[in-house]
């Protein structure tokens, strides 16, 4: 109990020590007046009418740095005592020195302790968290793929996008897939002439069979070198057990027998695997003979029996005929419309000049005597290749780029120039074709 005054000039008020508050360094004081000093005016500490105040001295908050400072001071003191009053420290295992100071010994092991704490508190939790995240991500991705796999089914082939000039091949493919029992893989041989729509037909089959699947386009595997890509082909069939297609283009006639034996001997295929093998050197003579005799139609069982007899154990043989002049006209119209990104009408004069020029360029590259004419069948055998690889198409693209800013709805041919016309029939940009 004690007394002190906050203001010496105030004779009526002072403060008195009453009791310790229980907190270290904190005091409870009570305001008193001169009248409180009289015996009959005494009040107890518990009287609620008294004025109290708690005086707490300021102390800095305890932080981790203050704790580390205490630890460092303890380490320094311990190192000093050990070095001064104890025998030499044991030698470190990493050194060949016979004597080691306690400072070196403690510094070495405290460094190891710091590394261990870093591993325990940072590296291990980080590694575990990364493993958990990667595992959860893989599980979610697998569940997502399984969900779409369960929703994606092999649809029946009720219709198929038309392939220019190949109604027979389209119909035979539809019949073959429709009668497929799905108890074993299906091996189909596409034979005939090059650049006549084999790749287009394969893409149309994929779009129709798996149009409802998110990964429909990924179910097609194009094996350009089947000898080196065999493991990738079988893996692709295992990745998509509900339905996968493998297309092996441009197989030579001497390789088809060995390829079919390898396909049937491998048990990696699922019952929903469709393997299409394309060849440009098989059956061409039989198809050409049927064309000359005007017997190239679906009911020509003689032709199909001949192809099947020569090709052995294929589940189906699909023939592709050469493109006729009318078919090539459709191919040219379709390709130019795709280039313009909207339908473009081509006049008969334009198409006739185009095909005549294509036949002329083919005649210039002939291997026959100069006086021998080149039949149009030679041009037709080139198929759509006359558009992609010929100088005629490259010359057309160069002129098209100069006029690409205009909206074209019709093309005509006048006096050696291709004339682009608008939707109102007004002539616009023009460029030479020859």
PyMOL commands that set and color helices and strands:
alter all, ss='L'
color gray80, all
select helices_A, chain A and resi 34-37+39-41+64-85+102-151+167-178+198-209+217-219+230-239+253-265+284-292+301-311+325-340+348-364+376-382+385-388+391-402
alter helices_A, ss='H'
color red, helices_A
select strands_A, chain A and resi 2-4+13-20+26-33+52-56+186-192+220-222+244-248+273-279+316-320+345-346+410-414+417-421+427-432
alter strands_A, ss='S'
color yellow, strands_A
deselect
rebuild
show_as cartoon
